[in-house]
Amino acid sequence: MIPLLLYRTVADHVLPWATAFATRMLARSLNMPEPLVHSTGDYVVARVIAFEHGVGRSLCPFRLARLVRACWRGRR
C-alpha cells in the first residue's frame, strides 16, 4: 500500500514540477520564452518522427546487417 501511495505522490506532484522546472531552466539557458521552447520541442519531435518513418527505415540496423551479409556472401 505504501509503495502505491509513494508512486502516486511522485507521479502526481513531482513529475509535473520537474518537467516545468526543466523547461524553465532550458528556456533561461537559451534565452528564449517558455512557449517558444514548447513549440520548438513539438517541431523537433515532428521532424524526428518524419525522418524515422522516411529515411530512417532504410537505415534500420537489421536491414543494414542483412544487406552487408548479402554483399559479403556475393563476394565469395
C-alpha positions in Angstrom: 0.0 0.0 0.0 2.8 2.4 0.9 4.7 2.0 -2.4 1.5 2.7 -4.3 0.9 5.9 -2.4 4.6 6.9 -2.9 4.3 6.2 -6.6 1.1 8.3 -6.9 2.7 11.1 -5.0 5.7 11.1 -7.3 3.6 10.8 -10.4 1.1 13.4 -9.4 3.3 16.1 -7.9 7.0 15.7 -8.5 7.0 14.8 -12.2 4.9 17.8 -13.4 7.0 20.1 -11.2 10.3 18.6 -12.6 9.1 18.9 -16.2 8.1 22.6 -15.7 11.4 23.3 -13.9 13.5 21.6 -16.7 11.6 23.6 -19.3 12.1 26.8 -17.4 15.8 26.2 -17.0 16.2 25.3 -20.7 14.4 28.5 -21.7 16.6 30.6 -19.4 19.8 29.0 -20.7 18.7 29.5 -24.3 17.4 33.0 -23.5 14.0 32.1 -25.1 10.5 32.4 -23.8 9.0 29.2 -22.4 6.2 28.9 -25.1 8.8 29.1 -27.8 10.7 26.2 -26.1 7.5 24.2 -26.1 6.7 24.9 -29.8 10.3 24.2 -30.8 10.2 20.9 -29.0 7.0 19.9 -30.8 8.6 20.8 -34.1 11.7 18.8 -33.3 9.6 15.7 -32.3 7.6 16.0 -35.6 10.8 16.2 -37.7 12.3 13.2 -35.9 9.2 11.1 -36.4 9.1 12.1 -40.1 12.8 11.1 -40.5 12.3 7.8 -38.8 9.3 6.9 -41.0 11.1 8.1 -44.2 14.8 7.6 -44.4 15.2 6.1 -41.0 13.5 2.8 -42.1 16.2 2.2 -44.7 18.8 2.8 -42.0 17.4 0.1 -39.7 20.3 -1.8 -38.2 18.7 -5.2 -39.0 18.1 -4.2 -42.7 21.6 -2.9 -43.0 23.0 -6.0 -41.4 21.1 -8.2 -44.0 22.5 -6.0 -46.8 26.1 -6.3 -45.6 25.7 -10.1 -45.2 24.3 -10.4 -48.7 27.1 -8.3 -50.2 29.7 -10.3 -48.2 28.3 -13.6 -49.4 28.2 -12.3 -53.0 31.9 -11.6 -53.0 32.9 -15.1 -52.0 
